[in-house]
């Protein structure tokens, strides 16, 4: 993927080098000519463990380049990251002039549908302002993503390459329907992450995402699509001790009486807290999963005792 990172300060340089390391074609753009000249010689304006090696290796490989021609970098890209400074104003608020100026430049320079990512640390509501600035000049569709970076000095490269969590935000356009369709028709084992407060809430949020996309579909049709697209919901919860544990695995059974039907196959049974760790484990509910019939028909022997189901004999009798 071709990516432009506008701004080669602490955030922009780390983001650009790491994205290049993962195989993307990245152009780091900055109006500071002397900084760009030094970067082309692998002379960095900051010290960050591992960063110099990334910059040198990826420039040598042709995946990372630096330029003062911001418009050209944007014009060659599919994704543009805004990583310029937001110095505090006299009242302490973030100065968005540079961010919005880059947004306007993106609108003028883009030559295809693009994703515009605000990487700079900005206040709530900035995404709408960025979208307005891009829209002033844009002749192609675009999508604005808010992705602020909070890098720890001394661990920025490690944080980027091996994050302890990835949060995926909500789509508010036709992409929500695309996501459902991909889940429904994609390869076996397709996964999608939804930020929610439980398995049923995850399904409700998907419904909301589709409704917000402007799709002219009745709620019944949306729920039927959701029920057809999703087989299992695995709910991961942050515990009192700071760890994350799977606390529920629920099966989506189908659509019935205007509702998506679900059943819990496993739930976390808490057994106490020893002052440092939450004690307990995931326990089967004893319910036979509905997908067991499908697996059996394909010659796959699924031991039902994994789920705590004790009606194997009756189940075999039913099948015969």
HUQUI-V88072 format. One record per residue. SS is DSSP state (~ for helix, > for strand, _ for the rest). Layout:
# HUQUI-V88072
ss->SS
ss->SS
This chain:
# HUQUI-V88072
ss->_
ss->>
ss->>
ss->>
ss->>
ss->>
ss->_
ss->_
ss->_
ss->~
ss->~
ss->~
ss->~
ss->~
ss->~
ss->~
ss->~
ss->~
ss->~
ss->~
ss->~
ss->_
ss->_
ss->_
ss->>
ss->>
ss->>
ss->>
ss->>
ss->_
ss->_
ss->_
ss->~
ss->~
ss->~
ss->~
ss->~
ss->~
ss->~
ss->~
ss->_
ss->_
ss->_
ss->_
ss->_
ss->_
ss->_
ss->_
ss->_
ss->_
ss->~
ss->~
ss->~
ss->~
ss->~
ss->~
ss->~
ss->~
ss->~
ss->~
ss->_
ss->_
ss->_
ss->>
ss->>
ss->>
ss->>
ss->_
ss->_
ss->~
ss->~
ss->~
ss->~
ss->~
ss->~
ss->_
ss->_
ss->_
ss->>
ss->>
ss->>
ss->>
ss->_
ss->_
ss->_
ss->_
ss->_
ss->>
ss->_
ss->_
ss->_
ss->_
ss->_
ss->>
ss->_
ss->_
ss->~
ss->~
ss->~
ss->~
ss->~
ss->~
ss->~
ss->~
ss->~
ss->~
ss->~
ss->~
ss->~
ss->_
ss->_
ss->_
ss->_
ss->>
ss->>
ss->>
ss->>
ss->>
ss->_
ss->_
ss->_
ss->_
ss->_
ss->_
ss->_
ss->~
ss->~
ss->~
ss->~
ss->~
ss->~
ss->~
ss->~
ss->~
ss->~
ss->_
ss->_
ss->_
ss->_
ss->_
ss->_
ss->>
ss->>
ss->>
ss->>
ss->>
ss->_
ss->_
ss->_
ss->_
ss->_
ss->_
ss->_
ss->_
ss->_
ss->~
ss->~
ss->~
ss->~
ss->~
ss->~
ss->_
ss->_
ss->_
ss->_
ss->_
ss->_
ss->_
ss->_
ss->_
ss->_
ss->_
ss->_
ss->_
ss->~
ss->~
ss->~
ss->~
ss->~
ss->~
ss->~
ss->~
ss->~
ss->~
ss->~
ss->_
ss->_
ss->_
ss->_
ss->_
ss->_
ss->_
ss->_
ss->_
ss->_
ss->_
ss->_
ss->_
ss->~
ss->~
ss->~
ss->~
ss->~
ss->~
ss->~
ss->~
ss->~
ss->~
ss->~
ss->~
ss->~
ss->~
ss->_
ss->_
ss->_
ss->_
ss->_
ss->_
ss->~
ss->~
ss->~
ss->~
ss->~
ss->~
ss->~
ss->~
ss->~
ss->~
ss->~
ss->_
ss->_
ss->>
ss->>
ss->>
ss->>
ss->>
ss->>
ss->>
ss->_
ss->_
ss->_
ss->_
ss->_
ss->>
ss->>
ss->>
ss->>
ss->>
ss->>
ss->>
ss->>
ss->>
ss->>
ss->>
ss->>
ss->>
ss->_
ss->_
ss->>
ss->>
ss->>
ss->>
ss->>
ss->>
ss->>
ss->>
ss->>
ss->>
ss->>
ss->>
ss->>
ss->>
ss->>
ss->_
ss->_
ss->_
ss->_
ss->>
ss->>
ss->>
ss->>
ss->>
ss->>
ss->>
ss->_
ss->_
ss->_
ss->_
ss->_
ss->_
ss->_
ss->~
ss->~
ss->~
ss->~
ss->~
ss->~
ss->_
ss->_
ss->_
ss->_
ss->_
ss->_
ss->~
ss->~
ss->~
ss->~
ss->_
ss->_
ss->_
ss->_
ss->~
ss->~
ss->~
ss->~
ss->~
ss->~
ss->~
ss->~
ss->_
